[in-house]
Amino acid sequence: MFRRTLVIVGITSILVAAPARADPSYRIEETRSAALKWEVGYLALSALDAAETIHCLDRGTCKEGNPIFGKHPSTEKLILAKVGFGLLHFVAFDHMNSRNPRTAMRFAQVSCAVQGGVVLLNLRVAFR
């Protein structure tokens, strides 16, 4: 009985430890790819935020809440700012993704959560 248990524990430990011997480069590439998808999601949410804001401002039913832009920014100012901030965000993300894909993915996920929250908050005034 003891011998059989010892053999089972030995085989199980070999099977569990086996993935540690594998080359982790495929996981790095998978993580980079997943991180890029999150970053694209962030950029899409940012574009959606700009569209909601522009639509709402054009109807005259709301004010911009971001103090950087002022209460009634022009469409051009909003688009240029979103493109500029999007480029800066992507450059920072790309730098992180080439060095530490897990950190880049967390950065993009947090950015998506924040930007998604902004888009959801905009919905309460965008379609009145």
N, C-alpha and C positions, 0 to 999 in steps of 0.2 A: 504494500500500500504506500509506504513512504517513498519507495523507489519510483513508483508510478507518478506520484505527485511531483517529485523532483524533476522527472523527465518532462511533465506537462509544463511546469514553471519554467524550465530551461527553454523549451520550444517556444513558449509564449513570449519570453523575454527576447529571444532572437527575432521573432516576427515583429514585435513592437519596436525594436531598435533598428530594424532593417531600413525604414525610410530615412533615418538619420545618415545613412551611408550614401544615399542617393545625391546626385549633383543638384543643389538647390537653385541653379540658374533658371530652370523652367518656372519656378515659383516667382522669381524676381520679375521675369517677363510678364507673367500672369498678373502680378501686382501692379506693374507699370501700366498694363493695359486697363485694368480695373480703375486705377487712379485717373487715367486719361478720360475714361467714361464719366467719372464723377466731375471732372473739370469741365467737360463739355456740358454736363447737366447744369453746373453753376453758370456757365456763360449763357446757356439758353434761358435760365431763370432771370438772369440779369437783363437780357433782351426783352423778356416778357414784362419785367418791372418797368423798363423804359416805355414800352408800348402802353401799358396801363396808365402810367403817369402822364404821358403825352395826351392820351385820349381824354383823361379826366381834366387836365388843364385846358385843353381846347374847348371842352364843354363849359368851362368856368364853374364847375361844381366842387372844386377842391383846391388845396394849396399844397405845394411841395413841402414835405416834412424834413428833408435833409438840409441842414443849415449851410452846407457848402454851396448849394445851388441858389439859395434864396427862395422866396415864397412863390414866385411866378417866373421860372426860368424859360428861356426860349427853347423850342424844339431842337434847334441846332446845338445849343449849349448842353442839353441833356444827352443828345446822341454823341457829341464829341467827348463828353465826360465819361459816358459808359464805355465807349470804344477805348479811350485812354486808360481807364481803370481796368478794363478787361485785359488789355495788353500787358499792363504791369502785373496783374494777377497771374496771367499765363506765364510770363517770364519767370516769376518767382516759383510758380508750380513746376515748370519745366526744369529749373535748376534743382529743385528738391527731388523731382522724379528721377533725374539722372544719378543722384547720389544716394537717396534713401526713399525708395518707392512707398514704403509703408507710411512714412511721415508725409509724403506728398498726398497720399490717399486720404489721410486724416485731415490735412489742410483743406483738400477739396470737399470732403464730406461736411466739415464744419461750415465752410463757405456756402455749400448748398443748403444746409439747414438754416443759416441766417438769411440768405437770399430768398429761400422758400417762405420763410416767415414774413418777410417784407411783401412778397407777392400775395400771400394770403391776407395780410392786413390791408393791402390795397383793394382787395376784392370787396370789402365792406363799403367802399365809397366809389369804386370804379364803375359799378353797374347800377347805380341808383336811378 
